Amino acid sequence: MTDRDKYNEWRATAHGEEVFELCREFSVQIAGRGFTNYSIWAVANAVRWHRNLKHGPDGEDFKISNNHLAYLARELMVKGHVSGGFFRTKSLKEDAVIWQDNNQAVMPL
């Protein structure tokens, strides 16, 4: 199973949707403060902090795989939540990735 497949599987879960929505919210907020680029790692850590603060140490097990961050950044940019280039990205092993309406990353034809 590729990292892309693992990301798609995770995004289809309630946990994946919650993380995506929090990352979207925080990314839009930081972009609104005038930042033209930012770190997806910093956004993910803000989400981790937010969840820990909200639910405390007895909250449900909450993890965000760092392996998902590259895909998360791309999805946020491609869907227009933040401008293209807001997150600096490197080439993926899987080559170019495009996003479909069903939130699934797929290889171009």
C-alpha positions in Angstrom: 0.0 0.0 0.0 1.5 3.4 -1.0 1.6 6.5 1.2 -1.1 7.9 -1.1 -3.4 4.9 -0.5 -2.8 5.2 3.3 -3.7 8.9 3.1 -6.9 8.3 1.2 -7.9 5.6 3.6 -7.2 7.8 6.6 -9.0 10.8 4.9 -12.2 8.7 4.6 -12.4 8.4 8.4 -14.0 10.7 10.8 -10.6 11.4 12.3 -9.2 12.3 8.9 -12.0 14.7 8.2 -11.6 16.3 11.7 -7.9 16.8 11.1 -8.5 18.2 7.6 -11.1 20.7 8.8 -8.9 21.9 11.6 -5.9 22.2 9.3 -8.1 24.1 6.8 -9.3 26.4 9.5 -5.9 27.2 10.9 -4.4 27.6 7.4 -7.0 30.0 6.4 -6.5 32.0 9.6 -2.7 32.2 9.2 -3.1 33.2 5.6 -5.6 35.8 6.6 -2.9 37.3 8.8 -0.8 38.1 5.8 1.5 35.1 5.5 2.1 34.2 1.9 3.7 30.8 2.8 3.7 28.7 5.9 4.7 25.2 7.2 2.1 22.4 7.1 4.2 20.8 9.9 3.5 23.9 12.1 -0.2 23.8 11.2 -0.4 20.1 12.1 1.4 20.8 15.4 -1.1 23.6 16.1 -3.9 21.1 15.5 -2.3 18.6 17.9 -1.9 21.3 20.5 -5.5 22.5 20.0 -6.9 18.9 20.4 -4.8 18.2 23.5 -5.9 21.5 25.1 -9.5 20.8 24.3 -9.6 17.1 25.4 -6.8 16.8 27.9 -4.7 13.8 28.6 -7.7 11.5 29.0 -9.1 12.4 25.6 -9.3 9.8 22.8 -6.0 8.7 21.2 -5.3 11.5 18.7 -2.5 11.2 16.2 -1.6 12.8 12.9 0.9 10.8 10.9 3.7 13.1 9.5 3.5 10.9 6.4 0.1 12.4 5.6 1.3 16.1 5.8 2.6 16.3 2.2 -0.8 15.1 0.9 -2.7 17.3 3.3 -0.8 20.4 2.2 -1.5 19.6 -1.5 -5.2 19.0 -0.9 -5.6 22.3 0.9 -3.9 24.2 -1.9 -5.6 22.3 -4.8 -9.0 22.8 -3.3 -8.4 26.5 -3.0 -8.5 26.8 0.8 -5.1 28.5 0.6 -3.3 29.7 -2.5 -1.0 27.5 -4.5 2.5 27.6 -3.2 1.3 28.6 0.3 2.9 25.4 1.5 6.3 24.6 0.0 6.3 21.1 -1.3 8.8 18.7 -2.8 8.2 16.1 -5.5 6.4 13.0 -4.4 7.7 9.5 -5.1 4.3 8.8 -6.7 4.8 11.7 -9.1 2.1 14.3 -9.7 -1.1 13.9 -7.7 -4.5 15.4 -8.6 -7.6 15.6 -6.4 -11.1 14.6 -7.3 -14.4 15.6 -5.8 -14.5 12.5 -3.6 -11.3 13.6 -1.8 -9.3 10.8 -3.3 -5.7 11.4 -4.5 -5.2 9.7 -7.9 -2.4 9.5 -10.4 -3.0 11.5 -13.6 -3.7 9.5 -16.7 
